Amino acid sequence: MSHINSKISIKKIIGQIHLWLGLLSGLVVFILGITGSIYAFQSELKELFYADRYFVKSKGIKPLPISVLKESAQKAIGNEYPITFLHYIPETSYAYRFRASKTDAEALTYKSKVLYNKMAFVDPYTAEVLFVEDTKWEFFNVVIQIHYDLLLNKVGHQIVGWSTVIFVVMLISGLVLWWPKNKAALKQRLYFRWKNTTKWKQKNYDLHNIPGFYSLTLALIISLTGLWFAFEWFRPPVKLIANGGKPLIEEKKVFSDTTKATSPDIVDSIEKNIRERNIKGEFFYMTFPEARKAPIVITAMHNKDNFVKRSQYFFDKNTGEELKSSPYETRSNADKFGFMIYDIHVGKIIGLPGQILAFLTALIAASLPLTGVIIWIGKKGKKADSKQEKKSKRTAVSV
């Protein structure tokens, strides 16, 4: 008997922990769930809603030199906003995207942190600027910033990170509370058994428990991969495990030759170098660093649907000389695992089915604080009714 009571008391303690952690983090978890579900399909939705800027109407035989396209983009954005980044998919109907952005890492809010963030969409065959986007306030960009730090920069980032830690604890404690006493109780917690007579409190309880159970594994995966983005200290131990316990070798940094003067068309010779070597890549990123010593970096993504496989090439921004190459095949297991984290987080690691699962899991995660609060309010109401009933009985007896 004491063994059973011990089990009940432990479960009661876990229930209290689950309750108060839920009340503490519920609002943040709700926001993360809603923004996460929206962002699960952000690439597809952007191409759908912004088709007139993402795609060109006429497809030429060969794209114009990047220096020509960059000049056109810079003129449209404004010389006071130096272009720092290019995303391009060669010889397709996709527009080239040139970004100019600058941030203040110490600012308190997103509004003051992002000094500017603009993107020019350029037709690679005509150099026509299709659209200049104020990316700072673009809907999907704001959604991901809310997801990342609640628009509160460093403070918000910590709130998001620790709320995610709390959510992981709640998922584990929730499983303990969900665990049924017998087979009859198990059936009730595996699928909905609603009848016309089923009360709304029972329905709400089922909506908290049943979807919560089925989404548990995926919710844990999404939460744990989210910690990778939330905390820098979380990454080294994970990388060490992924590397089979072997020490991580720090990559050697390379720098541009500051004694040489750069020319606008240096990017063309660098891009030509990549093209002539048949570097594998379905889309590319190219940086245009402002710092004199920084190199130009070209990142070649091997698959257009995810970021799992990538190779990087570093070039002197002034001479065009290749300083270092890091093909995907030469990267450590730790790096390769790190490349996978984002795609695991959003479900893209297994394609469209994974994205759908991530979307549904995020929605369920958002619903858990709501149904949980309703359960709590219901229990409070029940206790209040019980106290009132006992008080009425005492009054009746005394009369």
HUCOR-V676580 format. One line per field, one symbol per residue. ss: DSSP state (A for helix, B for strand, O for the rest). A space follows every 50 residues. Layout:
BEGIN
ss: ???
END
This chain:
BEGIN
ss: OAAAAAAAAAAAAAAAAAAAAAAAAAAAAAAAAAAAAAAOOAAAAAAAAO AAAABOOOOOOOOOOAAAAAAAAAAAAOOOOOOOBBBBOOOOOBOBBBBB BBBOOOOOOAAAABBBBBBBBBOOOOOOBBBBBBAAAOAAAAAAAAAAAO OOAAAAAAAAAAAAAAAAAAAAAAAAAAOOOOAAAAAAAAOOOOOOOOOA AAAAAAAAAAAAAAOAAAAAAAAAAAAAAAOAAAAAAAAAAAOOOOOOOO OOOOOOOOOOOOOOOAAAAAAAAAAAOOOOOOBBBBBOOOOOOOOBBBBB BOOOOOOOOBBBBBBOOOOOOBBBBBOAAAOOAAAAAAAAAAAAAAOAAA OAAAAAAAAAAAAAAAAAAAAAAAAAAAAAAAAAAAAAAAAAAAAAAAO
END
